[in-house]
């Protein structure tokens, strides 16, 4: 188990000259992170839409390993955990600076990766200038969408209950860490309900969070990476590349039986309620 890092209010490291604000878009897979990121990338202060920053997310794992093995291994390389965190802050800032240059030097560097979600408290410490937007969605809709992806992957009409439970555990893992650190993260994090995205009422909240005014006409058109999914991508949906739609809010009702719905609510309900997704 990864040990939890404790966030500090003191800013130990900042990007050189504070040239830009890193903003990370996160949320469980199938929770609406892609459309939320596309909306943010249509704002006046951000870069154009770009695909997942999985490369950057991978830089977090060496830090966690170093912290979790500090008393056995890492203490021989750094004077303290704080020194390790400061060193890794320099690494992360260096990579972000390169991405910032590549994406056109935006005032707000908007990056997205669902896999970053449980790491948010760990990212927040070495990058005290970073901000986070987290998409939350009714777990019944999120898990139902995961089930549909699994069916396309296996070309099977039935997904076993144990796999659905793993999807539920993933949901809890993704959001549990965020829910436990809301008070510490404070105004550095914005929780966005997928229903607000679908109804198109999230723009003012995002603008107030610092991304600038959002131009509806630039959603999906202001891009760096090609927003189209490759042919045959099992993760693609009919809504990908399109404007927000309410069509998917309650679509799970057509796919989940009552027993599966109850299992999802039993496992995911507490953390979903804590974040306002139910």
HUCORUR-V540542 format. One record per helix or strand. SS is the DSSP state (A for helix, B for strand). FROM is the first residue (numbers start at 0). TO is the last residue. Records with the same first field share a line. If there is no record, write none. Layout:
SS = FROM-TO + FROM-TO
//
This chain:
A = 15-17 + 32-39 + 53-56 + 58-67 + 73-75 + 80-101 + 113-125 + 138-153 + 160-179 + 181-187 + 193-197 + 202-210 + 215-217 + 245-247 + 250-253 + 257-273
B = 20-25 + 42-42 + 45-45 + 48-48 + 107-111 + 130-135 + 188-192 + 213-213 + 222-222
//
